[in-house]
Amino acid sequence: MSELAGKKIFIESPSRGEKTRLTKMAVANAENLLKSRVEPDLVAMAQEVIKLRKPPRLMEAVDISNISGGMAVGATVTFVDGKPTGQATAISKSRRLKASMTTA
């Protein structure tokens, strides 16, 4: 993590006292929040918005950005039956982006 942050990172894990109690409370609160969270059915929303008879089985998302206005970079992610496949693809060469944009 230090390499990503660009500075030294310290992770504390208190073993007793007030900080331990606060840490346990924070973890319990986070677990409760995740359990109570209602996630929207994005597949059904996509079906409704683009007026499909059946829910889409395959969805791909593409994000293309420019770094410093010069180099285009991008990424794609694929969802099958509403779940990510875990195979995100990074595109870092502007030539490949231009080629994929013209053939799409």
BALOBA-1460 file (C-alpha; in Angstrom, 3 decimals):
// residues 104
<rec num="1" residu="m" x="0.000" y="0.000" z="0.000"/>
<rec num="2" residu="s" x="2.884" y="2.347" z="0.683"/>
<rec num="3" residu="e" x="3.913" y="2.195" z="-2.978"/>
<rec num="4" residu="l" x="0.407" y="3.117" z="-4.116"/>
<rec num="5" residu="a" x="0.096" y="5.964" z="-1.608"/>
<rec num="6" residu="g" x="3.560" y="7.298" z="-2.301"/>
<rec num="7" residu="k" x="4.341" y="7.461" z="1.403"/>
<rec num="8" residu="k" x="4.769" y="5.091" z="4.307"/>
<rec num="9" residu="i" x="1.488" y="3.628" z="5.580"/>
<rec num="10" residu="f" x="0.974" y="2.400" z="9.144"/>
<rec num="11" residu="i" x="-1.833" y="0.026" z="10.120"/>
<rec num="12" residu="e" x="-2.576" y="-0.255" z="13.813"/>
<rec num="13" residu="s" x="-4.377" y="-3.165" z="15.416"/>
<rec num="14" residu="p" x="-5.006" y="-2.384" z="19.081"/>
<rec num="15" residu="s" x="-5.125" y="-5.386" z="21.387"/>
<rec num="16" residu="r" x="-6.761" y="-3.848" z="24.466"/>
<rec num="17" residu="g" x="-8.293" y="-0.707" z="25.866"/>
<rec num="18" residu="e" x="-10.519" y="1.997" z="24.437"/>
<rec num="19" residu="k" x="-9.122" y="1.738" z="20.887"/>
<rec num="20" residu="t" x="-9.945" y="-1.989" z="20.795"/>
<rec num="21" residu="r" x="-13.514" y="-1.275" z="21.872"/>
<rec num="22" residu="l" x="-13.871" y="1.460" z="19.241"/>
<rec num="23" residu="t" x="-12.401" y="-0.791" z="16.539"/>
<rec num="24" residu="k" x="-14.849" y="-3.590" z="17.357"/>
<rec num="25" residu="m" x="-17.739" y="-1.121" z="17.353"/>
<rec num="26" residu="a" x="-16.678" y="0.252" z="13.944"/>
<rec num="27" residu="v" x="-16.483" y="-3.264" z="12.478"/>
<rec num="28" residu="a" x="-19.917" y="-4.160" z="13.901"/>
<rec num="29" residu="n" x="-21.407" y="-0.942" z="12.494"/>
<rec num="30" residu="a" x="-19.926" y="-1.634" z="9.053"/>
<rec num="31" residu="e" x="-21.254" y="-5.212" z="9.071"/>
<rec num="32" residu="n" x="-24.742" y="-4.007" z="10.062"/>
<rec num="33" residu="l" x="-24.712" y="-1.370" z="7.336"/>
<rec num="34" residu="l" x="-23.746" y="-3.919" z="4.697"/>
<rec num="35" residu="k" x="-26.438" y="-6.360" z="5.854"/>
<rec num="36" residu="s" x="-29.167" y="-3.708" z="5.761"/>
<rec num="37" residu="r" x="-28.142" y="-2.285" z="2.411"/>
<rec num="38" residu="v" x="-30.675" y="-2.800" z="-0.353"/>
<rec num="39" residu="e" x="-29.001" y="-2.900" z="-3.741"/>
<rec num="40" residu="p" x="-31.047" y="-1.873" z="-6.746"/>
<rec num="41" residu="d" x="-31.682" y="-4.489" z="-9.423"/>
<rec num="42" residu="l" x="-29.565" y="-2.871" z="-12.117"/>
<rec num="43" residu="v" x="-30.291" y="-5.590" z="-14.663"/>
<rec num="44" residu="a" x="-34.043" y="-4.952" z="-14.351"/>
<rec num="45" residu="m" x="-33.424" y="-1.213" z="-14.571"/>
<rec num="46" residu="a" x="-31.400" y="-1.666" z="-17.773"/>
<rec num="47" residu="q" x="-34.148" y="-3.866" z="-19.214"/>
<rec num="48" residu="e" x="-36.747" y="-1.198" z="-18.475"/>
<rec num="49" residu="v" x="-34.708" y="1.770" z="-19.715"/>
<rec num="50" residu="i" x="-33.783" y="0.239" z="-23.065"/>
<rec num="51" residu="k" x="-37.154" y="-1.509" z="-23.388"/>
<rec num="52" residu="l" x="-35.995" y="-5.121" z="-23.721"/>
<rec num="53" residu="r" x="-38.440" y="-8.023" z="-23.580"/>
<rec num="54" residu="k" x="-35.972" y="-10.124" z="-21.561"/>
<rec num="55" residu="p" x="-33.253" y="-9.059" z="-19.114"/>
<rec num="56" residu="p" x="-29.846" y="-8.609" z="-20.723"/>
<rec num="57" residu="r" x="-27.522" y="-11.550" z="-20.044"/>
<rec num="58" residu="l" x="-24.316" y="-9.835" z="-21.145"/>
<rec num="59" residu="m" x="-23.389" y="-6.232" z="-20.419"/>
<rec num="60" residu="e" x="-20.071" y="-4.537" z="-21.075"/>
<rec num="61" residu="a" x="-18.994" y="-1.171" z="-19.745"/>
<rec num="62" residu="v" x="-16.232" y="0.940" z="-21.269"/>
<rec num="63" residu="d" x="-14.483" y="3.914" z="-19.675"/>
<rec num="64" residu="i" x="-12.122" y="6.017" z="-21.764"/>
<rec num="65" residu="s" x="-10.192" y="8.925" z="-20.288"/>
<rec num="66" residu="n" x="-7.387" y="11.230" z="-21.303"/>
<rec num="67" residu="i" x="-4.287" y="11.713" z="-19.194"/>
<rec num="68" residu="s" x="-2.964" y="15.265" z="-19.420"/>
<rec num="69" residu="g" x="-4.987" y="15.774" z="-22.573"/>
<rec num="70" residu="g" x="-2.629" y="13.640" z="-24.621"/>
<rec num="71" residu="m" x="-2.616" y="9.944" z="-23.871"/>
<rec num="72" residu="a" x="-5.944" y="8.145" z="-24.025"/>
<rec num="73" residu="v" x="-6.438" y="5.257" z="-21.616"/>
<rec num="74" residu="g" x="-9.433" y="3.070" z="-20.949"/>
<rec num="75" residu="a" x="-10.860" y="-0.015" z="-19.330"/>
<rec num="76" residu="t" x="-13.662" y="-2.454" z="-20.005"/>
<rec num="77" residu="v" x="-15.549" y="-4.730" z="-17.634"/>
<rec num="78" residu="t" x="-17.999" y="-7.491" z="-18.494"/>
<rec num="79" residu="f" x="-21.087" y="-8.587" z="-16.550"/>
<rec num="80" residu="v" x="-22.868" y="-11.902" z="-17.173"/>
<rec num="81" residu="d" x="-26.317" y="-12.296" z="-15.605"/>
<rec num="82" residu="g" x="-25.689" y="-9.164" z="-13.534"/>
<rec num="83" residu="k" x="-22.432" y="-10.357" z="-11.988"/>
<rec num="84" residu="p" x="-18.952" y="-9.097" z="-12.942"/>
<rec num="85" residu="t" x="-16.802" y="-11.731" z="-14.608"/>
<rec num="86" residu="g" x="-13.741" y="-10.443" z="-12.782"/>
<rec num="87" residu="q" x="-11.932" y="-9.946" z="-16.042"/>
<rec num="88" residu="a" x="-11.446" y="-6.216" z="-16.428"/>
<rec num="89" residu="t" x="-9.346" y="-5.223" z="-19.404"/>
<rec num="90" residu="a" x="-7.131" y="-2.158" z="-19.340"/>
<rec num="91" residu="i" x="-6.370" y="-0.403" z="-22.590"/>
<rec num="92" residu="s" x="-3.374" y="1.880" z="-22.354"/>
<rec num="93" residu="k" x="-2.253" y="2.489" z="-25.919"/>
<rec num="94" residu="s" x="-3.983" y="5.358" z="-27.660"/>
<rec num="95" residu="r" x="-3.553" y="3.566" z="-31.002"/>
<rec num="96" residu="r" x="-5.570" y="0.586" z="-29.774"/>
<rec num="97" residu="l" x="-8.273" y="2.906" z="-28.430"/>
<rec num="98" residu="k" x="-8.586" y="4.748" z="-31.734"/>
<rec num="99" residu="a" x="-8.810" y="1.439" z="-33.598"/>
<rec num="100" residu="s" x="-11.470" y="0.043" z="-31.268"/>
<rec num="101" residu="m" x="-13.500" y="3.256" z="-31.384"/>
<rec num="102" residu="t" x="-13.571" y="3.301" z="-35.193"/>
<rec num="103" residu="t" x="-14.606" y="-0.361" z="-35.471"/>
<rec num="104" residu="a" x="-17.337" y="-0.191" z="-32.817"/>
